[in-house]
Amino acid sequence: MTWTTLSTEGQLEELKEISTKQPVILFKHSTRCSISSMAKNRVEKIPNDTPALFYYLDLLNFRGLSNKIAEEYSLPHESPQVLLIVNGECVYEESHNGINAQDMESEINDWQNKLSAKTN
């Protein structure tokens, strides 16, 4: 899996645009939290051929950006937290021990199929 580091508000706008063509996973991570590390390991079990782009936000260095994400998608700030963005909207959100690779992979594939059907 290849992570793109999320560090600017401009990237938030870019990922919204990208999400009109393919699902985007946004993972909010605290490098000081063992639960967050465990959740990151779970996300990294998603197969490499899954049709999504993966963004990683280091909450300790970019807390303001995390707050912007919470505001943008009308979600509470949590850590760890994973968001699935499709068509600029958060269509799936999970946090802490609820983060599960199988569920995320299924959601990604379902939404990719919907995006593909819309463009055909």
C-alpha positions in Angstrom: 0.0 0.0 0.0 1.2 3.5 -0.8 0.3 6.3 1.5 0.1 9.9 0.4 0.8 12.2 3.3 -1.9 14.8 3.9 -0.5 18.0 5.2 -2.3 20.9 3.5 -5.9 22.1 3.0 -5.2 22.3 -0.7 -4.8 18.5 -0.7 -8.2 18.2 0.8 -9.7 19.9 -2.2 -7.6 17.7 -4.5 -8.7 14.5 -2.8 -12.4 15.6 -3.2 -11.8 16.0 -6.9 -10.1 12.6 -7.1 -12.9 11.0 -5.2 -15.3 11.6 -8.2 -13.3 9.0 -10.1 -12.1 6.6 -7.4 -12.6 6.1 -3.7 -10.3 7.9 -1.3 -9.4 6.6 2.1 -8.3 9.2 4.7 -6.7 7.8 7.8 -6.2 10.0 10.8 -3.4 8.7 13.0 -1.8 9.6 16.3 1.8 8.3 16.4 1.7 8.2 20.2 -1.3 5.9 20.5 -1.0 2.1 20.4 -4.7 1.7 19.3 -4.0 4.0 16.4 -0.9 2.0 15.4 -3.0 -1.2 15.6 -5.7 0.4 13.4 -3.1 1.6 10.9 -1.8 -2.0 10.7 -5.4 -3.1 10.0 -5.8 -0.6 7.2 -2.5 -1.8 5.7 -4.0 -5.3 5.3 -6.3 -4.0 2.5 -4.9 -5.6 -0.7 -2.7 -3.5 -2.9 -5.1 -3.9 -5.9 -8.0 -2.3 -4.1 -9.2 0.6 -6.2 -8.6 3.4 -3.8 -6.1 6.1 -3.0 -4.9 6.2 0.6 -4.1 9.4 2.5 -2.4 9.5 5.9 -2.8 12.4 8.3 -0.4 12.7 11.3 -2.6 14.2 13.9 0.2 15.4 16.2 1.7 17.5 13.4 -1.5 18.6 11.7 -4.2 18.9 14.3 -5.6 22.0 12.6 -6.1 20.0 9.4 -7.8 17.2 11.4 -10.2 19.8 12.8 -10.8 21.1 9.3 -11.7 17.6 8.2 -14.1 17.1 11.1 -15.8 20.4 10.2 -15.8 19.7 6.4 -17.5 16.3 6.9 -19.6 17.1 10.0 -17.9 14.4 12.0 -16.5 14.3 15.5 -12.7 14.4 15.7 -11.4 10.9 16.6 -8.1 9.2 16.6 -7.6 6.8 15.0 -10.3 7.4 12.4 -10.8 6.3 8.8 -13.0 8.1 6.3 -14.0 6.9 2.9 -14.6 9.8 0.5 -16.6 9.4 -2.7 -17.8 12.2 -4.8 -16.5 14.7 -2.3 -18.6 13.2 0.5 -17.8 11.0 3.5 -19.7 7.8 2.8 -18.2 5.6 5.5 -16.5 6.4 8.8 -15.1 4.3 11.5 -12.8 4.8 14.5 -10.7 2.9 17.1 -11.4 -0.8 17.3 -14.1 -0.6 14.7 -11.6 -0.1 11.9 -11.6 -3.4 10.0 -9.8 -4.1 6.7 -12.5 -6.5 5.3 -15.3 -4.0 5.9 -13.3 -1.2 4.4 -12.3 -3.3 1.3 -16.0 -4.2 0.8 -17.1 -0.6 1.1 -14.3 0.6 -1.3 -15.3 -2.0 -3.9 -19.0 -1.3 -3.6 -18.4 2.5 -4.1 -15.9 1.9 -7.0 -18.6 -0.2 -8.7 -21.1 2.7 -8.3 -18.6 5.2 -9.6 -17.9 3.0 -12.6 -21.6 2.5 -13.4 -22.1 6.2 -13.2 -19.4 6.9 -15.8 -20.6 4.2 -18.2 
